[in-house]
Amino acid sequence: MPNNMHDSAMMICYRECLSNLSKFNGGEEYKIFQFISNIERIGKMIDASENILHCMCTAKLDGEARRWYDDNMSLTQWEQLKFALLERFTRCDSSSKLFEQLKERKQKTDETITSYYDAIIKLCHEYDPSMSQKMIISWLENGIKDSLKI
């Protein structure tokens, strides 16, 4: 496929994903970790710059989150905005619950390694979107069935 056709297809996918992305209103029903992860995933499709990520994010803020941003418009860089959003909209009890879930999560006897892996990866990314691979592996090893340990 010629490059311009590929680029056109990518832009169509990008626009579709962005239009289907739920707005973030600051409420519990749509978590900030998931929102930011979706913004970055969609941005990756078109190799979006930090400015584009910032624009995508602010365009999808609503309600309490929009009011908060309107009071914090000095956050003009994506990384600053992302950090501030995480700090403002991460519930303390939410983080500690996720940490407890990670600590307690063990592979069930009838659970496949793939299913367990997916669950731990999801928890790790919800708890800390920038968690290192080394730390994720540590959490995976922590709860794997003894019969699978080396």
Buried (B, 14 or more C-beta within 10 A) or exposed (E): EEEEEEEEEEEEEBEEBBEEBEEBBBEEEBBBBBBBBBBBEBBEBBEBEBEBBBBBBBEBBBEBBBEBBEEEEEBEEBEBBBEBBBEBBBEEEBBEEBEEBBEEBEBEEEEEEEEBBEBBBEBBBBBBBEBEEEEBEEBBEBBBEEEEEE
